[in-house]
Amino acid sequence: VFPHLFSEITIGGCTIPNRIVSPGHHTYLSDREPNEELVAYHRARATGGTGLIISEVVAVHATATFSHNLLVATDRSVIPAFSRLTKACHDQGSRIFAQLFHPGREIVHVPDGLLPIAWAPSAVPNERFHIMPKPMPVSLIKDVVSGYGNAASILAEAGFDGFEIVASHGYLPAQFLNSRVNQRDDQYGGDADRRLKFVRDVVTAIRGRVPDHVLGLRISGTEMDTQGLTEEEVGQVCQAISQDIDYFSVTAGSSSGLGSAVHIAPPMGMAPGYTAPLAGTIRRTTGVPVIVTGRINQPQVAEQILARGEADLCGMNRALICDPGMPGKAKTGQSNHIRACIGCNQACIGRAQKGLGISCIQNPTSGRELEYAKLPPVTKHKQIIVAGGGPAGMKAAAVAAKRGHEVLLVERDQWLGGQARLAQRLPGREEFGGIIDNLEREMIEAGVTVVTNTSITAEWLQGKPVDVLIGATGAAPYKPDLEGLCQPHVLTAWEVLEDEVNVGTSVAIADWRSDWIGIGVAEKLARAGSSVTLFVNAAMAGETIENYTRNHYLGRLHNLNVKIHTHARLFGTDYPTVYFQDTLTDEPIVIDEIDTLVLSLGHSADQTLERELAGSNIELHSIGDCVAPRTAEEAVYEGLQKGWSI
């Protein structure tokens, strides 16, 4: 079915069993050296059939202070731990490369609260982290270059098959290549050839220590930023160095820019495989094998890229986070069983941005492989009824049935999905509905019986065989007791998303949660022609959203002329006037001539079932939003926990 994807390829003397790559990504699962959690994480991808695994970044020098939970290879003490990682991958038939890393002026997290010195070619600040670096003296440059060679030597002894210099996303090698960042006038700056000297020296240092290992260069095909490397400049760099390396790993974007960082982990709404033309150009002009990454979330997408000759291998990072078994399923004709990544970014890069261990809203066992290593069989067969067919209920039902329980899921609406059905109606969020498809398939495969258009009540339960009832009835829009909210010009975000109501020309949105609903409804109505002002009870719109994606969507609102007013608490309304209060000063904010007020004020837990069954003998376990309204991540995770333990 996938003749290109499952063909071998040899790069630099290393034969890789297929063209699927788990590209380097920071998991935040271990610090300094691989622990058992990180080994288990990569073992799962290797077991699933991934051809090449590239470790997360490994610091090559003491000045590579990027964040906490950073792997380091500056001395030989880490060899045993790294050896356990490489053995775990090799035992499953995968090859494994290490990413050699120095961030330069990019510092993401400060572990002890004290900002370290950031070293870079020149004292040019970055935009995203507000770091003013210190120019590197030549002596330090040479020491860092030596660090690359030393790290490669250490990691080679630990069993790595190859190495990848991280020159992508505006990190230190890219800073030397960039004339807007590198303003030196010595041997490491000035014209293009001197700006390339740092990378050439690094290549020489690595080759001098590990001449028989594969060596690649990861680079952004364009940094997508006015201050970043352009496609033309990157092409010139790749051609100049093509004789010195074994492969290029092509991505896009830059960590330095607020707008360009979204390409590090492009979210849903961006076309799958959109970076492939960049990789194809580099492959054609250099003749060097190329790995491409960038929203390659399905084997069909990867196969098409390979068939077009745009790349030799495909990095499928989030696809493998979401379903480590994806390669094996694709190879054995079970592509319809793949849990496809929807590109939500919430629990993968979103957790990483908080310094938390990586996971996935659809696959919460990801990053928790040790805890959920083996599905426990039931010790006592039970009749389980799940009330509610949203993400929490569907996950609990699927896991409990897979363990061996007999499970009936009952949904009061016609369709499964809960709030996920509404989320997929937001602009650019259409793929969110994939979580419904994936969870429904998991239930079917596990043997769950599903009944819709039915509400569970105490009367309905009479005479039904049930040992355990799992309540997953979700939540409803929260409407506070404020003056005027019962007037006809006041709508909930749910009503707007269901397209059940008419919305006026002038719209105010009261957004308490500062999440996807507020900015999504604002974009939806602005695209429909309304003049929209988004009033946010937070320091910024989308404050709770992963920042790569948030910044991208705030740019979309800007282009639609949506006005944003922060620190605004809804106070009431009297048509056509809406009253807010500044949360910092308590000053009133009065908005006149508003046709429609849309409420995005969070949700209230639906505890009807819990109240109705109070005092009964039924064993009731509640999960998800009916316990406390949160997000799909918590809902699915609690569904997993309940299905696993009951």
Secondary structure, 3 states (H helix, E strand, C coil): CCCCCCCCEEECCEEECCCEEECCCCCCCCCECCCHHHHHHHHHHHHCCCCEEEEEEEECCCCCCCCCCCEECCCHHHHHHHHHHHHHHHCCCCEEEEEEECCCCCCCCCCCCCCCCCEECCCCCCCCCCCCCEECCHHHHHHHHHHHHHHHHHHHHCCCCEEEEECCECCHHHHHHCCCCCCCCCCCCCCHHHHCHHHHHHHHHHHHHCCCCEEEEEEECCCCCCCCCCHHHHHHHHHHHCCCCCEEEEECCECCCCCHHHHHCCCCCCCCCCCHHHHHHHHHHHCCCEEECCCCCCHHHHHHHHHCCCCCEEECHHHHHHCCCHHHHHHCCCHHHCCCCCCCCCCCHHHHHCCCCCCCCCCCCCCCCCCCCCCCCCCCCCEEEEECCCHHHHHHHHHHHHHCCEEEEECCCCCCCCHHHHHCCCCCCHHHHHHHHHHHHHHHHHCCEEECCCCCCHHHHCCCCCCEEEECCCEEECCCCCECCCCCCEEEHHHHHCCCCCCCCEEEEEECCCCHHHHHHHHHHHHCCCEEEEEECCCCCCCCCCHHHHHHHHHHHHHCCCEEECCEEEEEEECCEEEEEECCCCCEEEECCCCEEEEECCEEECCHHHHHCCCCCCEEEECHHHCCCCCHHHHHHHHHHHHHHC
